[in-house]
Amino acid sequence: MKVLVVGGGGREHAICWKLAQSPKVTELYCAPGNAGIAQVAQCVPIKATDVDAMVAYAKENAVDFVMVAPDDPLALGMVDALEAAGIPAFGPRANAAIIEASKAFSKELMKKYRIPTAKYETFTDLSAALRYVEEQGAPIVVKADGLALGKGVTVAATVAEAQEALRDMMEGGKFGKSGATVVIEACMTGPEVTVLAFCDGKHVVPMLSSQDHKRAFDGDQGPNTGGMGAFCPSPHYTPALAERCMEEIFLPTVRAMEAEGRPFKGVLYFGLMLTPDGPRVVEYNARFGDPETQPLLSMLDTDLMDILEACVNGTLDQIDIRWRPGAACCVVLASGGYPVRYQSGFPISGLEEAAKAGATVFHAGTKRDENGTYLTAGGRVLGVTATAADLPEAVRNAYAAAARIHFNDVHFRHDIGQKIAAEGGN
C-alpha cells in the first residue's frame, strides 16, 4: 500500500516509524514531514492545513490510504475531502473533530449525556466572564474555546490571574478566533491521566494509559507547552478504574457522538482527572497526543496499519490489539525559551550515541543543512524515548540517552516520570 501521513512533528515521526514496520506499507510518504521523518518516509512539501493540495497530491500519486494526524486539518475537513475523492482516510470528519475544535461543544455534549466533568459556563462577553470569575473565586480554569496548540488553558491560582487570562484571550486576541469564546470551569484536583482510544464509530479500544507533562519547568512550574515529556502506563490507572472509565466515560462518549450524527472514527483522546469523587473528563482531543504517541507506539505490539484500517472499515471489534509488557518514557528536548521566544538553526550532535544507548529519538522540529547536519528548527526539537521492564528503568534509560545529545540552548525537564518512578511505579 501507498500510505500518506499528514503532519510534521514528533507524533508524526512516531507514526511513520511504526507504519514503516508494517509489511502492508510498501511506500510511505509524509507531508510536510521533517528531517527525522525523512529517514523512514519520503517527505512532501505540502502544508498540513492545505486540504486542496493534499487531496490533489493523494489523487495524482494514487495514494491508497491517508492518516491525518494533527488537529487543524481534521477540523478543516481534510478527512471529508479525501473521502469525497474516494481515498480512505484515518481520522474524524470535521463534524466529529469538533469535539476538540470547540470546548463549548464538548462541554455541552458531556452535560447532555451526563458524562462526568467539571462544572462550567461558556462566555462570549468579556464583562460577563470577568464578573463570573469574581463571583466564583479561585483556583479556577480558563480555556480558549478553539484550537490553540495545547496552550489555550490557564489554571489560575488567583482571581487576578484568571481575569488577566480572559483579557488576553477575549480582548488581546492571544489565540485569535479560538479565544473569542471561552469556557470557565471549576478547578478539579487529583492525578491527571490520559487515555487515548481507537474508535471506529461504534466500538472503542483504549490504549495504555499515559501521563503528559505540560508545564515548561521542573515541578510543574512555568507556562503551558505542547508537552515536555510523557510516560506509559500510569500506575494510577488501575484495572478497576479502567472498567469504570469505560462504562462512565469512553462508551458514553462514542455513543453520544453517534447519537448526535457525528460518528467518531480515529483516535479519541480522553484527558482525565482522577478526583476524590471519581474520574472526570478534563478535555477531549480528536487525535493522537504529542508527546504521548511516542511512548505509546513504542509499546504497541500490533501492526498499526491493521488498526488504522479497522477503524476506517468499522471492524475494530474484530482485531486483537496487543501491548508489550513494561513501560516507556519520552523526554522532550526543546529550544531554550520555549514556549515563548527561542532561536533555531543550531547543530545537533549525539543522535547516534543516543540510539546506541537504546533510545529511539523522534524528531519534532529539525532540518538538515547542505552538509547533512541536523539543525534545530522549532520549539520542541526531539523526543528521546526509551522502553524497559518497568517505569523507573525506562526513565533512567531515556535520560541517559538524552544526556548524549547536545545543541545550543537545549532545554528539558529533569523530572519526567520521576515522581511516579520514585514511588516504585511499574
Buried (B, 14 or more C-beta within 10 A) or exposed (E): BBBBBBBBBBBBBBBBBBBBEBEBBEBBBBBBBBBBBBEBBEBBEBBBBBBEBBBEBBEEEEBBBBBBBBBBBBBBBBBBBBBEEEBBBBBBBBBBBBBBBBBBBBBBBBEEBEBBBBEBBBBEEBEEBBEBBEEBEBBBBBBBBBBBBBBBBBBBEEBEBBBBBBBBBBEEEBBEEBBBBBBBBBBBEBBBBBBBBBBBBBBBBBBBBBBBBBBBBBEBEBEBBBBBBBBBBBBBBEEEBBEBBBEBBBBBBBEBBBEBEBBBBBBBBBBBBBBEEBBBBBBBBBBBBBBBBBBBBBBBEEBBBBBBBBBBEBEBEEBEBEBEEBBBBBBBBBBBEBBEEBEBEBEBEBBEBBBEBEBBBBBBBBBBEEEEEBBBBBBBBBBBBBBBEBBBBBBBBBBBBBBBBBBEBBBBBEBBBBEBBEEEBB
